[in-house]
Amino acid sequence: MGGATHHVRLMDKANLYEPDRLVGCQVLAVVNFPPRHIASFLSQVLVQGGLYGPDGVVLIEPERPVPNGCCLG
């Protein structure tokens, strides 16, 4: 996210990924929302994914590299 370091906390349902597999991945996310308290932390980004049955969430990734921070169109 713009080269800054961020602490990321995924929901318990996002258990389909090993943390090392996510490093360097591009995913669809909504930014510039006002910060919100979700559970016990302050959320500033909404990462998008599809529900994968009762077992998890599949992250939405572009099919080819796009510039980081580009708008969805």
N, C-alpha and C positions, 0 to 999 in steps of 0.2 A: 504494500500500500504506500506508494510514493517513496519507498526507500526508508521510511521511518521504522523504528522497532516498536512492535505492538505486542501486548499480551493478548493471546487468543484463547477463548474458552468456548468449546463446542458443547452443544447439548449432548446428553447421554445417548441419544439416538444416533449421533454421528459416529458410530463405532465401527464403520466399515473401512476406516483409513488408519494406517499407522502414521504417527506424527512425521516421520522422515519422508513419507510419500507426499506430504502436503507442501514441503519446502520447495519453493520455486514454482508451484502450480499457479495458474491463473484460474480464478473462479468469478462467477457473477456475484456482485455485492452492491448494495445500496449504501451510499455514503452521504454525508452532509445532512443526516437526520439530526434533530436535537438529541443530545444524550438522554438515555432512559435507563432507569434502574430495572434490571431483569434479574430476578432472584437476588443474589447478594453482590452483584457487580454492576458497574456502569457500562452500558452498551453504546457504542458509537457507530457500529457498522452492522448491517443486516446481510449476512451471507445467504445466498439463495440455494435451494436444493429441492429435490423431489422426494416425496415419501417412498420408501422402499419397504412396503408391507409394514409389519409391526417391528421389524428388526433394525431399521436404520434410515438414514437420509443420504441420498446420492447427490453430491455437489454438482452444480451446473458449471461446466467448463466450456470455453470456446473450442471449436474444432481445429483452429489454427491460431498461432500467436497473434495477439492484437496489442496495441500500445496500452501500457498500464494506465488506468484512469480514464480510458476513452468512454464516451457515452454509448449507452445501448440504443441501437437504432433499428 
